[in-house]
């Protein structure tokens, strides 16, 4: 697949919603936990949209994005993927609303500058900003802490989409040591980098068991702590932060998605080995398909 390339892209949109690194700035005054129920709802929404469109893995992340339609407040927005040199320093991609279109920008010739399957995580991260509704929030209204939080929230959705717990644990024998060779195997199976695998294993508590993963000590079935420091702070207080308590109610996803299936092209691994294949771990069995009542089946 070819994506649009723009060297002179005007940045005149009032809404730009990817998070540029802020030198370690944390979400002071904002929740230190992510509502995992919300993350799972967003992941289910995307899975259902794929299933209702009769789309089955494997397929490329570029094709997923190019054929995505997003509904917000009754209005549909197509998504455009653009390669450009005009990416802010230290950012690899960003997503913003430009009129009636959502645009995802990534570094031109991405695979030339970044290793292996990193593009899979990067583009799924941008997709997550869309599915979580971040793209519809004006950038000017966000504090650095909120930007940091949205970035972390998007990464949780990427992990849920690409590295769901059951599939990851199914590849590990009880008591098995995670060696570099095993990380390489995971990277091949799930189509993401070894660092992404390592981070997910730590967050799930599969390795580094002393941390017991990222589950909130007070709401382990609902929240995940974003940092070890935040988790330790709650443990020392012996009660959750009020911002984290408020996060337990934030489980709704305020957008809907659908795919333009007439133009969706299924890529084969054999014929398109240079294109990263993702979502191989999506569970699309018929028993789990639940069509979204407010999404049209055909858009064209």
Secondary structure, 3 states (H helix, E strand, C coil): CCCEEECCCCCCCCEECCCCCCCCCCCCCCCCEEEHHHHHHHHHHHHHHHHHCCCCCCEEHHHHHHCEEEEECCEEEEEEEEEECCCCCCCCEEEEEECCEEEEEEECCHHHHCCCCHHHHHHHHHHHHHHCCHHHCCHHHCCHHHHHHHHHHHHHHHHHHHCCHHHHHHCCCCCCCCCHHHHHHHHHHHCCCHHHHHHHHHHCCCCCHHHCCCECCCCCCCEEECCHHHHHHHHHHCCCCHHHHHHCCCCCCCCEEEECCCCCCCCCCCCCCCCCEECCCCCCCHHHCCCCCCCCCCCC
